[in-house]
Amino acid sequence: MKAVRLHRFGGPEVLQYETLPDPRPGAGEVLIRNQAAGVNPIDWKTRSGGGARPFLGEPPLILGWEFAGEVAEIGPEVSDWSEGRRVCGLLNFPHPGSCYADRVVARSSQLVALPDGVAPEVAAGLPIAGMTAWQALFEAAELESSHKVLVLAAAGGVGHLAVQLAHWKGATVVGTASPVNHAYLQELGCSQVVDYVSADLASAVQDCDLVIDGVGGQAGIEALGCLKPGGLLVTLPTVTADEVVKAAQEQGLKAQGIRVHEDPAQLATLLALVADGHLKPRVERTFALSEAAEAHRLSESGHARGKLILTMEG
């Protein structure tokens, strides 16, 4: 198989495109002929020595946790899938998922059927960002249609999906973004979009039931001023979650961090929303698997709108 591995932690240049022996499915497992893999901020954070590194062991390692492809081989004790079925999933996060490869082994229970009309490049970008948005909105916050929601980094991978899901629920949605993304976010359902550079956020946006903080650090702390009494801020970047939660406690407010978890039923719901046209994941750019380092550079720049996807060659 073709795969991208790192043999040491560091910059994008440590990602090496290699030929490796094909994996084989064990009991309860399925071999996937992978077609696309999502690239997320957690990927480059892990590559550089942070992120999910404590869960991965030592190099060499294959990064990536989300994929879309076709069932190529069925392992023993698997009866619920057949060869040729189109599937996607979130694999083992934050433990090794090894999705930067054109062959991927998954437990059969991790797979979700891909609806007709949903392209692999779209599906591969949905598990981490889509379920992070879903779990922040509906598990952590129990979002209701009467709520007002502020989404920081609203044009990003998680943000643009959180905006759409909150709007689908009937909530009033406000987003932060650079001016070039304002019209785009209004199309997605934002009733107000704030320039995160020039505006004083706490003055521009008030009385929010929920803030989805996709930035973290000082930006997340400043967004606490947008909450109404009893409101909640859900902060997504794990590296600054403790300081945001501490700042909230000092102000008598509520904040919590979350880490996405596997939930095939949630992913199936998200895919159904995509198939029905209610949710439109944006693929900013696709890269060949061998171009993974370039995809990491763009992700690390923070200037991508929507998702970045690796597609398999051959």
C-alpha positions, 0 to 999 in steps of 0.5 A, spaced: 500 500 500 501 507 499 502 511 505 504 517 508 509 516 515 513 520 519 519 517 522 520 523 527 516 529 530 517 535 526 515 540 521 511 538 514 518 535 511 517 529 516 511 526 512 514 521 507 510 518 502 512 510 502 510 503 499 508 498 505 506 491 506 498 491 505 495 490 512 490 484 513 483 485 517 483 480 523 477 478 527 471 483 527 475 487 522 474 490 515 480 492 510 478 498 506 480 501 499 481 508 502 479 513 497 480 520 501 482 522 508 481 528 512 486 533 514 485 536 521 489 541 525 490 535 530 494 532 525 499 537 524 499 539 532 501 531 533 506 531 527 509 537 530 510 533 537 503 535 541 496 534 539 495 526 540 502 524 541 501 521 548 496 516 545 500 514 539 507 511 541 513 512 538 514 513 530 514 510 525 507 512 525 501 513 520 497 519 521 489 521 520 483 519 523 477 520 518 476 516 511 471 514 506 472 508 501 470 501 499 470 495 503 475 491 500 476 485 504 472 482 510 475 479 516 473 473 520 466 474 524 464 480 520 457 479 517 454 486 517 458 488 511 460 486 504 465 487 499 464 493 495 460 497 500 461 505 500 463 507 507 466 512 512 468 513 519 472 516 525 477 511 527 480 510 534 481 517 535 485 519 539 489 513 538 492 511 531 487 511 526 492 510 520 488 513 515 493 517 511 494 510 506 490 507 501 489 501 505 485 502 512 483 497 517 477 498 521 473 495 526 466 493 523 462 497 528 466 503 526 463 503 519 458 508 516 454 506 510 455 512 505 449 515 502 448 515 494 450 522 491 455 523 497 462 523 494 468 520 498 472 527 498 466 530 502 464 524 506 472 524 509 472 531 511 465 530 516 467 525 521 472 529 526 469 536 524 462 534 523 461 530 530 465 535 534 460 540 532 454 536 533 457 534 540 459 541 542 452 543 540 447 538 542 451 534 547 455 539 551 450 545 550 443 541 549 442 547 543 434 549 543 431 553 537 430 559 542 438 559 543 443 564 540 449 561 538 456 565 537 461 561 533 468 563 533 472 561 527 466 560 523 468 559 516 473 553 519 472 546 518 468 545 525 465 552 525 462 552 518 458 546 520 457 548 527 453 554 523 449 550 519 447 545 524 445 551 529 441 554 523 438 547 522 436 547 529 432 554 528 437 557 533 440 564 532 447 564 529 453 569 530 459 568 527 466 571 527 471 571 521 475 575 516 471 580 512 472 576 506 468 570 509 462 574 511 457 573 505 459 566 505 457 565 512 451 569 511 449 564 506 450 558 511 445 561 516 449 567 520 444 573 522 450 577 524 458 576 522 463 580 526 470 581 524 475 578 529 480 583 528 477 590 528 471 589 532 470 588 540 467 582 540 464 583 547 461 589 545 458 587 538 455 580 541 451 580 547 446 575 551 449 568 547 446 562 550 452 558 547 459 560 544 463 555 540 470 557 541 474 554 535 480 559 537 482 558 544 486 562 548 485 569 549 480 569 544 476 564 547 477 568 554 474 574 551 468 571 548 466 569 555 464 577 555 458 575 550 455 570 554 448 571 558 447 569 565 447 561 565 450 561 558 455 556 556 462 556 552 464 550 549 472 551 547 475 546 542 482 547 542 485 542 548 491 545 549 488 552 552 482 549 554 484 549 562 486 556 561 479 558 558 475 554 563 479 557 569 478 564 566 470 562 566 470 560 573 474 566 575 468 570 572 462 566 575 461 563 568 461 556 565 466 553 560 468 546 558 472 543 553 470 537 549 474 531 545 470 528 539 468 521 540 466 516 536 459 515 534 457 512 528 449 513 529 451 521 529 455 520 523 450 517 520 445 522 521 450 527 519 451 524 512 443 523 511 443 531 512 448 532 507 445 527 502 438 531 503 442 538 502 441 540 509 448 540 511 453 542 506 461 541 508 465 545 504 472 542 501 477 548 500 482 544 497 484 536 495 491 534 495 494 527 492 496 523 498 503 524 496 502 532 497 500 531 505 506 535 507 503 541 503 496 540 506 499 540 513 502 547 511 495 550 509 492 547 515 497 550 519 497 557 516 489 557 519 487 560 512 483 554 510 475 555 509 472 549 510 476 542 510 482 539 506 482 532 503 487 527 501 485 523 495 488 516 494 492 515 487 491 510 483 
